Amino acid sequence: MNGSPSTESIHVLHVGKMRIKLCKGKTTIAKEYYSSSMQLCGVRGGGNAAAQGVFWQPKQGHSFVLAFESERERNAVIMLARRFAFDCNIMLAGPDDRAPLGTS
């Protein structure tokens, strides 16, 4: 690409009060309202990149691993999304997170 950075790989994650949307340019890749089947958590694993990664599963069988420029950005996304989901009476968690007592 003649040494210039490509904007083709830039994705935008919109964390809204009612839903999360992932876009690439003007194309929407995924858009889901907060639900009990949605999962969102930080990526676990070795290396420095894990601290900047997010696992997002908007619905069963559809998941993404997203990398952010900093750990601070990643944490802000998780906190904001969990707060907005909580306002919709939804608890966002990851695949290995345990359900609160009394919800089985």
C-alpha positions as CSV (number, residue, x, y, z in Angstrom):
1,M,0.0,0.0,0.0
2,N,3.0,2.2,-0.7
3,G,3.9,2.5,3.0
4,S,0.8,4.4,4.0
5,P,-1.3,3.1,6.9
6,S,-4.5,1.4,5.7
7,T,-7.9,2.7,7.0
8,E,-9.4,-0.6,5.8
9,S,-8.6,-2.3,9.1
10,I,-10.0,0.4,11.4
11,H,-13.2,-0.6,13.2
12,V,-15.4,1.5,15.4
13,L,-17.1,0.1,18.5
14,H,-20.1,2.1,19.5
15,V,-21.1,1.5,23.1
16,G,-24.6,3.0,23.5
17,K,-27.2,3.1,26.3
18,M,-29.3,0.4,24.6
19,R,-26.9,-1.6,22.4
20,I,-23.3,-2.2,21.1
21,K,-22.5,-1.8,17.5
22,L,-19.3,-2.7,15.6
23,C,-18.7,-0.9,12.3
24,K,-16.0,-1.0,9.6
25,G,-16.3,2.3,7.7
26,K,-20.0,2.8,6.9
27,T,-20.7,-1.0,7.1
28,T,-22.2,-2.4,10.3
29,I,-20.6,-5.8,11.2
30,A,-22.6,-6.5,14.3
31,K,-25.4,-4.6,16.2
32,E,-27.1,-6.1,19.2
33,Y,-29.2,-4.8,22.1
34,Y,-28.0,-5.7,25.6
35,S,-29.3,-9.2,26.5
36,S,-28.6,-12.0,28.9
37,S,-26.9,-14.0,26.1
38,M,-24.4,-11.2,25.4
39,Q,-20.9,-11.7,26.8
40,L,-18.2,-9.0,27.2
41,C,-14.9,-9.4,29.1
42,G,-11.2,-8.7,28.9
43,V,-9.1,-11.2,27.1
44,R,-7.0,-13.5,29.3
45,G,-3.7,-14.9,28.2
46,G,0.0,-14.2,28.0
47,G,1.8,-11.3,26.5
48,N,1.3,-7.6,26.5
49,A,-1.6,-7.6,23.9
50,A,-3.9,-9.5,26.2
51,A,-4.2,-6.4,28.5
52,Q,-5.6,-4.4,25.5
53,G,-8.0,-7.1,24.2
54,V,-11.8,-7.6,24.6
55,F,-13.9,-10.6,23.9
56,W,-17.4,-9.7,22.8
57,Q,-20.1,-12.3,22.0
58,P,-23.2,-10.4,20.9
59,K,-25.2,-13.6,20.5
60,Q,-24.5,-17.4,20.5
61,G,-22.2,-18.4,17.6
62,H,-21.1,-14.9,16.8
63,S,-18.0,-13.6,18.6
64,F,-15.2,-11.0,18.2
65,V,-11.8,-10.4,19.8
66,L,-11.1,-6.7,19.6
67,A,-7.7,-4.9,20.3
68,F,-7.6,-1.4,21.7
69,E,-4.7,1.0,21.7
70,S,-4.4,1.0,25.5
71,E,-5.5,-0.9,28.5
72,R,-7.3,2.2,29.7
73,E,-9.5,2.3,26.6
74,R,-10.3,-1.4,26.9
75,N,-11.3,-1.0,30.6
76,A,-13.4,2.1,29.7
77,V,-15.3,0.1,27.1
78,I,-16.0,-2.8,29.5
79,M,-17.1,-0.5,32.4
80,L,-19.3,1.7,30.2
81,A,-21.0,-1.3,28.5
82,R,-21.5,-3.1,31.8
83,R,-23.0,0.1,33.3
84,F,-25.4,0.6,30.4
85,A,-26.4,-3.1,30.4
86,F,-27.0,-2.9,34.1
87,D,-29.3,0.1,33.5
88,C,-31.3,-2.3,31.2
89,N,-31.4,-4.9,34.0
90,I,-28.7,-7.1,32.2
91,M,-25.5,-8.4,33.8
92,L,-22.8,-8.6,31.2
93,A,-20.1,-11.1,32.0
94,G,-17.6,-13.3,30.3
95,P,-17.6,-17.0,29.5
96,D,-15.9,-18.1,32.7
97,D,-17.6,-15.6,35.0
98,R,-19.9,-17.2,37.6
99,A,-23.5,-16.2,37.9
100,P,-24.5,-14.3,41.1
101,L,-25.9,-16.5,43.9
102,G,-29.5,-17.4,43.5
103,T,-29.7,-17.0,39.7
104,S,-29.3,-20.7,38.6
